Amino acid sequence: MMGHMDTRNPTTPLLTWRGILIALGLSIVLCWPMWVFSGYFVFADTASYFRGGGAIWRTLFDLIPSTGTQVAADPAGTAPNSASGGLKVDAGGQSTVGRSFTYSALAYSAYSVVGFWFLPVMQAFTALIFVFALIDAAILTRPAVLLTGFAMVAAVSTLPWYSVYLMPDIFAALVILYAGLLLGRYDDLTGRQKVFFTLLAALCVTFHYGYPPLMAGLAAFVLLWRLIERRLSVGFIAAAVVPLLFAPLLNIAASSAVLGNASAAPQRLPILLARSLEDGPAYWYLKESCPEAGLALCEIFGDELPSNVGAFLWSDDGIAALTADQMDQIRAEEFKVLANAFRAYPIAQTRSLLGNAAKQTVMIGTGNISAATDFGQRFRPQLQERGEPAREALRIFDPIVVWGTWLLSAPLLLLAATGQLSRQHTRVLAVVIVGLLLNAGIFGGLSAPVERYQSRAIWLLPLLSALFVSAWSAKLQFGRKDRKSVTSA
């Protein structure tokens, strides 16, 4: 389909079947940490996505009783039915934590059919498809510059590490990249390409509950820009709005059909409440209001209310030990508590939000990635010991990706400061900067400032540096040729 699309549109030369093969080959290269260090790169939540995916597929197959289909066993050889529990209650009878329906199902099916290695390659491939849409014919006239830039990005930026990360983190960058594509190159795409990227972006937005608000901010930004330019069209509005609406509508439909309770973020973890407890406002409000407030939080925890994110979300004394009904009560109360806490302590809550967002903006590295040798029962990662290759690589590359990111971004910032970027490239860069700030505010400000939140998207700056330096180099080359032809004449 892409090859046919591009026969009428030479402005996107890599959106062809040949380009797809190139992207596939480069995606395998991008996953070099997995091949070189023989490890899987995981987070504490990785297991929940795979377990959730198994439960989702079992639920779907149960809706078709005549199939008699059994999903694959887990890595330890235990049938998922006996290890994973259900969508609302796990095997131990405790409430499950909701994750993306689509990413969980995709992760589990990829593992079942091919193995754990396939998900990283798919993630890198999807990223490169979006990148290829930004590459025009002028950039390709300097292939040596472009390939050198790509090699540097693949070697010392965060891109390869978040490509191999068995988490949906890299798709935050792709949501931002899609918005940049909308504002910068929407008019260069064919009709089929527009539909393709809109649907692909809509899928990416479903992969995490935090991505719809990220897409909302970016959609508002690009729509406002086009409105100011008086270039809004029905097609452009649809391209911006469809990915924004698709995820919550899908979640509402799926949760209503499967869980019996319509929700835009089904089985969500009350991260916003946990953040406010640690920062103080929610904790102070509950301490002052309980037990008269009549809240489930007061009844469940009493005077033992956890005062930090880790204790509230993950410890045995926090919500991890609650029943499904208790968790539903806390989810229902979360925004009421947050609103009351903000009214009681508006300055403290605002200062916390802005401070965490500012800290998150520049906090990057590999510190939140763990290395696993394999996966055990219920998909629990078997972490590597100190001194093993993948774990040592993460330690060594942590400062490398920090310095590599900022050094590779320097040419981009220099081109922008000296007015050397084209109007199209300036628009793409503006969207990426807004996206990075939104990402820091939504995830660092409302959750907690940690390295992985900004690291998963910061590689966009070195990437744009590689692309735009190639374009600038091509411009210089054409300028020299023009001067030579004038001199000869």
HELIX and SHEET records of a PDB file:
HELIX    1   1 MET A    2  ASP A    6  1                                   5    
HELIX    2   2 TRP A   17  LEU A   30  1                                  14    
HELIX    3   3 TRP A   32  PHE A   37  1                                   6    
HELIX    4   4 THR A   46  ASP A   62  1                                  17    
HELIX    5   5 PRO A   65  THR A   67  5                                   3    
HELIX    6   6 PRO A   80  ALA A   83  1                                   4    
HELIX    7   7 PHE A  101  VAL A  113  1                                  13    
HELIX    8   8 PHE A  118  ALA A  133  1                                  16    
HELIX    9   9 ALA A  137  LEU A  140  1                                   4    
HELIX   10  10 PRO A  143  VAL A  156  1                                  14    
HELIX   11  11 LEU A  159  SER A  163  1                                   5    
HELIX   12  12 ILE A  170  ARG A  185  1                                  16    
HELIX   13  13 TYR A  186  ASP A  188  5                                   3    
HELIX   14  14 GLY A  191  VAL A  205  1                                  15    
HELIX   15  15 TYR A  211  ILE A  228  1                                  18    
HELIX   16  16 VAL A  234  VAL A  258  1                                  25    
HELIX   17  17 ILE A  271  ASP A  279  1                                   9    
HELIX   18  18 PRO A  281  SER A  289  1                                   9    
HELIX   19  19 ALA A  296  PHE A  301  1                                   6    
HELIX   20  20 VAL A  309  LEU A  313  1                                   5    
HELIX   21  21 ILE A  319  ALA A  321  5                                   3    
HELIX   22  22 ALA A  324  ALA A  344  1                                  21    
HELIX   23  23 PRO A  346  THR A  361  1                                  16    
HELIX   24  24 GLN A  377  PHE A  379  5                                   3    
HELIX   25  25 PRO A  389  ALA A  417  1                                  29    
HELIX   26  26 ARG A  423  ASN A  439  1                                  17    
HELIX   27  27 ALA A  440  GLY A  445  3                                   6    
HELIX   28  28 GLU A  451  ILE A  458  1                                   8    
HELIX   29  29 LEU A  460  SER A  488  1                                  29    
SHEET    1   A 3 TYR A  40  VAL A  42  0                                        
SHEET    2   A 3 SER A 370  PHE A 375 -1                                        
SHEET    3   A 3 PRO A 381  LEU A 383 -1                                        
END                                                                             
